[in-house]
Amino acid sequence: MTMGLMIFGTLLDKQLLELVLNRALDASEGEGAVLAGHSVRWAKGEVFPLLTRDDGRLAQGVLYRDLTAQDYSRLDFYEGLFGYRRREISVSDAKGAALQAQVYWPIENLWETGEMWDCDAWRAGYGAANLIAAAAKMQAYPSVATTHDVRHLTQTRAYEGFFTVEKYDLQFRRFDGMLSAPVNRAVFIGGASAIVLPYDPKRDRVLLIEQFRAGPYARGAQIPWTLEAIAGRIDKGETAEDAARREAREEAGLTLTTLEHIVQTYPSPGSTNELFDIFLGLCDLPDEVAGTGGEASEDEDIRSHLLDWADFDARLNGGGYDVLPLVMAGHWLARNRDRLRASA
């Protein structure tokens, strides 16, 4: 994560941040940063802050440029307990230089904003209790090994085409503390993809796309056309959000308003390094958006389908969809649909 992370709110407390990271912070880590057009405010009736859009204000925070993958994993776990997810945003560092960084952003419209946040007042009133609560929460963080516990022996490229297959000889640290015998593993190199299920909360309907898929065909499926959410690879220089919006335009002619990040996940970690960012995309879905689309340069032939929520949900619960990201997005929508419709 080379772009860095801007921290605000309770994690500005050094004791709390060190507890979450499970390590001491070096004096050279962190520098002042500001986020223009935003402020940090109390969540009304709560004891924690929210980062919120606020024209003319500057949100003060600390920018960490060199956090490790383990640091991000622990922070994601802690912030995820409260529904916060990382979002890319433009900030200014201590020298006033603009740069892209990430911040933890709250779920839209879940809390009301209150008065301006006062970290000293929070520390005096709630800091000690928060440390006790955070320590209990972080005990549930899964204890996992890292790449330091893998001995890389050889790596060869077995195939390179539209996709790539690489073969690894390696040893890994077993749970008994010993290194495994050398093992051979083949990995399908799939890159990163953005997947988005379009949803219209006012009309209470979703849009699915249908297209021919070589995977089901190769498996012998009688109908190798699948119903899916919109999806595509994340191009170099794009964020997952950028790719989701671009693919919605290309595949279905849609302009997404708000993106709700559902999960970043490996679809099959035993065989591929492919990584999915799955979103719900809020948008208008009038009757006339259904049609055909796709990029001719990629030989895409895509048909769109509009489904009212009741029909989509009935088929979802009946096991009528066989593409995993669509199933995941559909069940997430079922859990969050009332909130999305109330704020529409």
Secondary structure, DSSP 8 states (H G I E B T S, - for coil): -TT-EEE-GGGGSHHHHHHHHTS---TTS-EEEEEEEEEEEEETTSSSEEEEEEEEEEEEEEEES---HHHHHHHHHHHHTTT-EEEEEEEE-TTS-EEEEEEEE--TTSS-EEEE--HHHHIIIIIHHHHHHHHHHHTTS-----GGGEEEEEEEEEEESSSEEEEEEEEEB-TTSSB---EEEEEEE--EEEEEEEEETTTTEEEEEEEE-HHHHHHT-S--EEEE-EEEE--TT--HHHHHHHHHHHHH------EEEEEEE-S-TTTB--EEEEEEEE----GGG-SEE--GGGT--EEEEEEEHHHHHHHHHTT----HHHHHHHHHHHHHHHHHHHT-
